[in-house]
């Protein structure tokens, strides 16, 4: 029997009885755009994250685009993002700031943006920019070092946009959840996320009234009242049908994240192959949510084929650094992104979802400990 990388069908079984009556009401009322469920989900999600405002949007990438646009950065803008993030991060920011100068910063041993290199980058570059945007990405369910980042951002007069697309429920050192620390934050609600829609979706959080107002206008053509436009906006609204699924899944998110932690604990305790580097947990991350459980190995192709031969699904997050993709080979960096490049050749994502059984986890560990892939 194959061990699945994820199991979205199991989520549906849990929420099915609560969702179906709401879908029937939706089809009866035809409130497909900006229906009551959208506001309900936004209110519940802002309460979960701990922010005053949450605005549902069409995708995670659009969330980054709209959040960036809402900041209304002017003049010569510099943007600093991690070198090891998903390409959607830079695509979203670049769509909002096509003329900005982008700098990639290497990761630390926890796969988060290296705050020492971040500060060194700002020391060298900040004076050449009118405004600056720092985009920490909470990768794999671990959080970035937000206390250090916010202190650095304050010192160098930078705005901070959290990309929290992989960290729904992750808790930082100050006991605040990701998405509530920076000036504004963007979440993806892609189906495979810890909190995922049944299609594309995203949500933006902030404690700033004006930023929230800007996002609400931007996602709806720049309009608060139909046919009257305050600014040039987009059609980037969250569908009512997705909000229905999301608000029901949100009720289970805390439990699902706890189950992910139990699976991670089993992996950490039972994988004893010294050739496999397990993920580390930083002191500044108070609650990891393990969107991805990744290990590093030298012989990655052999390792992954060995897992597949034993009916274990696996993946890579991410095999190609941004600066090595065709659209972004021109990107500059002040320091060699050594860790990002090295890790991109070694990372393997193991099965991780709340519905894995202990027997399945033990099989994965036993197969990895067998070491036959090294021969």
SULGIJO-V619609 format. One record per pair of residues at least 24 apart in sequence whose ideal C-beta (glycine too) atoms are under 8 Angstrom apart, sorted by the first residue. I is the first residue (numbers start at 1). J is the second residue. D is the distance in Angstrom with one decimal. If there is no record, write none. Layout:
i: <I:I>
j: <J:J>
d: <D:D>
This chain:
i: <1:2:2:2:3:3:3:3:3:3:3:3:4:4:4:5:5:5:5:5:5:5:6:6:6:6:7:7:7:8:8:8:10:10:10:11:11:11:14:15:15:15:15:18:19:19:19:22:22:23:23:26:26:26:31:32:32:32:33:33:33:34:34:35:35:36:37:37:37:37:38:38:38:38:40:40:41:41:41:41:41:41:42:42:44:44:45:45:45:45:45:46:48:48:48:48:49:49:49:49:49:49:50:50:50:51:51:51:51:51:51:52:52:52:52:53:53:53:53:53:53:53:54:54:54:55:55:55:55:55:55:55:56:56:56:56:56:56:56:56:57:57:57:57:57:57:57:57:57:58:58:58:58:58:58:58:58:58:59:59:59:59:59:59:60:60:60:60:60:60:60:60:60:60:60:61:61:61:61:61:62:62:62:62:62:63:63:63:63:63:63:63:63:64:64:64:64:64:64:64:64:64:64:65:65:65:65:65:65:66:66:66:66:66:66:66:66:67:67:67:67:67:67:67:67:68:68:68:68:68:68:69:69:69:70:70:70:70:70:70:71:71:71:71:71:71:72:73:73:73:73:73:74:74:75:75:75:76:76:76:76:76:77:77:77:77:77:77:78:78:78:78:78:78:78:78:78:79:79:79:79:80:80:80:80:80:80:80:80:80:81:81:81:81:82:82:82:82:82:82:82:82:82:83:83:83:83:83:83:83:84:84:84:84:84:84:84:84:84:84:85:85:85:85:85:86:86:86:86:87:87:87:88:88:89:89:89:90:90:92:93:93:93:97:100:101:101:101:102:102:103:103:103:103:104:104:104:104:104:104:104:105:105:105:106:106:106:106:106:106:106:107:107:107:107:108:108:108:109:109:110:110:110:110:110:110:111:111:111:111:111:111:112:112:112:112:112:112:112:112:112:113:113:113:113:114:115:115:115:115:117:118:118:119:120:120:121:121:122:122:122:124:125:126:126:126:131:132:132:132:132:133:133:133:133:134:134:134:134:135:135:135:135:136:136:136:136:137:137:137:138:138:138:138:138:138:138:138:139:139:140:140:140:140:140:140:140:140:141:141:141:141:141:141:141:141:141:141:142:142:142:142:142:142:142:143:143:143:143:143:143:143:143:145:145:145:146:146:146:146:146:146:146:146:147:147:147:147:148:149:150:150:159:159:160:161:161:162:164:165:165:165:166:166:166:166:167:167:167:168:168:168:168:168:168:168:169:169:169:169:169:169:169:170:170:170:170:171:171:171:172:172:172:173:173:173:173:175:179:180:180:183:183:184:184:189:189:193:194:194:194:194:194:194:195:195:195:195:196:197:197:197:198:198:198:199:199:200:201:201:201:201:202:203:255:256:257:257:257:257:259:259:260:260:260:260:260:260:261:261:261:261:263:263:263:263:263:263:264:264:264:264:266:266:266:266:267:267:267:267:267:270:270:270:270:271:271:271:271:272:273:273:273:275:275:276:277:290:291:292:292:292:293:293:293:294:294:294:294:295:295:295:295:296:296:296:296:297:297:298:299:299:300:300:300:300:302:302:303:303:304:305:306:306:306:307:307:307:307:307:310:310:312:312:312:312:312:313:314:314:314:314:315:315:316:316:316:317:317:318:318:319:319:319:320>
j: <311:311:312:313:311:312:313:351:356:360:363:364:313:351:353:313:314:315:349:351:352:353:192:351:352:353:353:355:356:191:192:196:353:354:355:196:249:252:252:245:248:249:252:248:244:245:248:244:248:241:244:240:241:244:240:239:240:241:237:239:240:237:240:240:243:240:240:243:244:247:237:238:240:243:243:247:238:243:244:246:247:250:203:243:247:250:203:205:246:247:250:205:169:177:250:253:177:178:179:180:185:205:176:177:180:179:180:185:205:206:207:206:207:209:212:205:206:207:208:209:211:212:203:204:205:203:204:205:212:215:216:219:201:202:203:237:238:242:243:246:201:202:203:204:215:219:236:237:238:200:201:202:219:235:236:237:238:239:188:190:200:201:202:236:88:92:165:186:187:188:189:190:200:201:202:88:91:92:188:202:92:202:219:234:236:92:165:186:187:188:202:203:204:88:89:91:92:93:96:135:161:163:186:92:93:95:96:234:236:96:186:204:215:218:219:234:236:161:184:185:186:204:206:211:215:92:93:96:97:133:161:96:214:218:184:204:211:214:215:218:133:159:161:183:184:211:214:97:100:131:133:159:130:131:129:130:131:101:128:129:130:131:101:129:130:131:132:133:102:103:125:126:128:129:131:132:133:103:132:133:135:105:118:121:122:132:133:134:135:158:105:113:135:137:106:107:112:113:135:136:137:139:340:107:321:322:323:333:337:340:111:139:318:321:322:337:339:340:343:344:137:139:163:318:322:137:165:317:318:322:325:328:165:188:135:137:163:322:328:186:133:135:161:133:133:125:129:332:331:332:331:332:333:334:322:323:331:332:333:337:340:333:335:337:333:335:336:337:338:339:340:139:339:340:343:145:282:339:280:339:142:279:280:281:282:285:139:140:142:279:294:343:136:137:138:139:142:143:144:145:282:137:144:145:149:339:145:148:149:152:335:149:152:152:334:335:334:335:152:156:158:334:334:156:157:158:159:156:157:158:159:158:159:160:161:158:159:160:161:160:161:162:163:160:162:163:182:163:165:166:162:163:164:165:166:167:170:178:166:292:166:279:290:291:292:293:294:317:166:167:170:194:260:288:289:290:291:292:167:170:279:281:282:285:288:167:170:171:172:178:284:285:288:173:282:284:172:173:174:176:178:181:182:284:172:173:174:284:284:182:181:182:183:184:184:185:186:186:205:190:193:202:193:194:291:292:194:289:291:193:194:195:253:257:289:291:194:195:253:254:257:287:289:285:287:288:289:285:286:287:284:285:286:283:284:285:286:286:205:205:207:208:211:208:211:242:246:291:253:256:257:260:289:291:246:249:250:253:249:242:245:246:241:242:245:239:242:242:238:239:242:246:238:238:354:354:287:289:290:354:354:355:289:290:291:352:353:354:287:288:289:290:290:293:352:354:356:361:288:290:293:352:358:361:362:365:293:350:361:364:365:361:362:365:369:295:365:368:369:369:368:369:371:371:374:368:346:352:352:317:349:352:349:350:352:347:348:349:350:347:348:350:368:343:346:347:348:346:348:346:373:374:345:346:347:348:373:374:348:373:348:373:367:372:373:348:364:367:368:373:363:367:350:351:363:364:367:351:348:349:350:351:348:349:347:348:349:347:349:344:347:344:345:347:344>
d: <6.6:4.3:7.5:6.6:6.3:4.8:6.3:5.2:7.6:5.0:6.6:6.4:5.7:6.4:7.4:4.0:6.7:6.0:7.4:5.1:7.6:7.6:5.7:7.6:7.6:4.7:4.9:4.8:7.8:5.9:7.3:7.2:7.7:7.7:4.2:7.9:6.4:7.8:6.2:7.1:4.3:6.1:7.3:5.1:6.1:6.2:5.5:4.8:7.9:7.2:6.5:6.1:6.4:6.7:5.8:6.6:5.4:6.9:6.3:7.2:6.7:6.6:7.1:3.3:7.2:7.8:5.2:4.1:4.7:6.3:7.9:5.7:5.7:4.4:7.1:5.7:7.8:4.2:8.0:5.2:4.1:7.2:7.2:7.9:5.6:5.7:5.9:7.4:7.7:8.0:6.4:6.3:7.6:7.6:6.3:7.3:5.2:7.9:4.6:5.2:7.9:5.2:6.3:5.5:4.5:6.7:4.9:7.9:4.3:6.1:5.3:7.4:4.9:7.4:7.4:6.7:5.4:7.1:7.8:7.3:7.9:3.7:5.6:7.0:4.9:6.7:4.8:8.0:6.4:4.6:5.8:6.5:6.9:7.4:5.1:7.4:3.1:7.9:6.2:8.0:7.6:4.6:6.5:6.2:7.6:5.2:4.9:6.8:5.7:6.3:7.0:6.5:7.7:7.8:4.4:6.3:6.5:8.0:7.1:7.7:4.5:6.7:5.0:7.7:6.2:7.8:4.9:6.5:6.6:2.5:6.8:6.1:7.9:7.9:4.3:4.4:5.8:4.5:7.6:7.4:7.0:5.8:7.9:7.3:4.5:7.2:8.0:3.7:6.3:6.9:3.5:6.4:5.1:7.0:6.2:7.9:2.9:6.0:7.9:7.8:7.2:6.3:4.5:4.3:7.4:4.7:5.0:7.8:7.7:7.7:7.9:6.3:5.4:4.9:5.9:7.1:6.1:5.4:4.7:7.1:4.8:5.1:7.9:7.9:6.9:6.7:5.0:3.7:6.1:6.8:6.2:4.3:7.4:5.7:6.5:7.8:4.9:3.8:4.9:6.3:6.9:5.3:7.2:7.0:6.7:7.0:7.1:6.6:7.9:4.5:6.2:6.9:6.6:6.3:7.9:3.2:6.2:7.5:7.4:5.4:4.7:7.8:7.3:6.2:6.7:5.0:7.0:6.6:8.0:6.7:5.9:7.2:7.3:3.8:7.6:4.7:7.3:7.2:7.5:4.8:6.7:5.8:6.4:6.0:7.4:7.1:7.3:5.0:6.9:7.9:7.2:7.9:4.4:7.1:7.9:5.9:7.3:4.3:7.7:7.1:5.1:7.3:7.8:6.8:5.8:6.3:6.7:6.8:4.1:4.1:6.5:7.0:6.9:6.5:8.0:7.7:7.7:4.2:6.7:7.1:4.3:6.7:6.8:7.9:7.0:7.9:7.6:7.9:6.3:6.0:6.4:7.9:7.7:7.5:6.3:5.9:5.2:6.0:6.9:7.3:7.1:6.3:7.6:7.5:7.6:7.9:7.1:8.0:5.8:7.8:8.0:6.4:6.4:6.6:6.3:5.9:5.8:7.7:4.8:6.1:7.9:7.4:7.6:7.7:7.8:6.3:7.5:4.3:6.4:5.2:5.4:7.7:5.3:5.6:7.2:7.9:7.9:7.4:5.9:7.6:5.6:7.7:5.6:7.4:4.6:7.3:5.0:6.0:6.6:7.5:7.7:7.1:7.2:7.6:7.3:6.1:6.2:7.2:4.3:6.5:7.5:6.9:5.5:7.9:7.5:7.8:5.1:4.3:6.1:6.6:5.6:7.0:6.1:5.1:7.2:7.2:5.3:7.5:6.7:4.5:7.2:5.8:7.1:4.8:7.7:7.6:7.3:6.6:7.1:4.2:7.1:6.7:5.1:7.7:6.1:4.9:7.2:5.1:7.5:7.8:5.0:7.7:5.8:7.0:5.9:7.0:7.4:4.2:7.6:7.6:6.8:7.0:5.3:7.9:6.1:3.6:5.9:4.8:5.9:7.9:5.9:7.2:7.3:5.7:4.2:7.7:6.2:7.2:5.8:5.7:5.9:7.0:7.5:5.5:4.0:4.6:3.9:6.5:7.5:7.0:7.5:7.2:7.1:5.2:5.3:6.0:4.8:7.4:4.8:5.2:7.1:4.9:8.0:7.5:7.1:4.7:4.7:7.1:7.3:7.6:7.6:4.4:7.3:7.5:7.3:5.4:6.0:6.7:7.6:7.9:6.4:7.2:5.2:7.9:8.0:6.9:6.7:7.2:7.8:7.7:6.8:8.0:6.9:7.7:4.2:6.9:8.0:6.1:6.9:6.5:4.4:4.3:6.3:7.7:6.5:7.8:6.6:7.8:5.8:6.6:4.8:7.3:4.9:7.1:6.1:6.5:4.7:7.6:4.4:3.7:6.7:7.0:6.5:7.2:4.1:7.3:6.1:6.3:4.6:6.5:7.2:6.5:7.0:7.0:5.3:7.2:6.2:6.7:6.6:6.7:6.3:7.3:5.7:5.4:6.7:5.9:6.2:5.3:7.3:4.2:5.7:5.6:7.7:6.6:4.9:7.6:5.9:7.9:5.6:7.5:4.6:6.7:7.4:7.2:7.6:4.1:7.8:4.6:7.7:7.9:3.8:7.6:6.2:4.2:8.0:6.4:7.4:5.8:8.0:6.9:7.6:6.4:7.2:7.3:6.2:7.8:5.3:5.7:7.1:4.8:5.7:7.5:6.7:4.5:7.2:7.2:6.0:6.8:6.6:7.5:6.6:7.4:6.5:3.9:7.8:7.3:5.1:5.5:6.7:5.8:5.5:5.1:5.8:7.0:6.3:6.0:7.7:5.9:7.7:5.3:5.0:6.5:6.8:5.1:4.3:5.0:6.4:4.8:7.2:7.6:5.6:6.4:7.9:6.5:4.0:5.7:7.3:6.0:6.1:6.6:6.5:6.5:6.8:6.0:7.8:6.0:4.8:7.5:6.1:4.8:6.0:7.5:7.3:6.3:3.5:7.9:7.8:6.5:7.7:7.9:7.8:4.7:7.8:6.5:7.5:5.7:6.2:6.0:5.6:6.1:6.0:7.1:7.6:4.4:5.9:6.4:6.4:6.5:5.1:6.4:7.7:5.8:7.9:7.8:6.6>
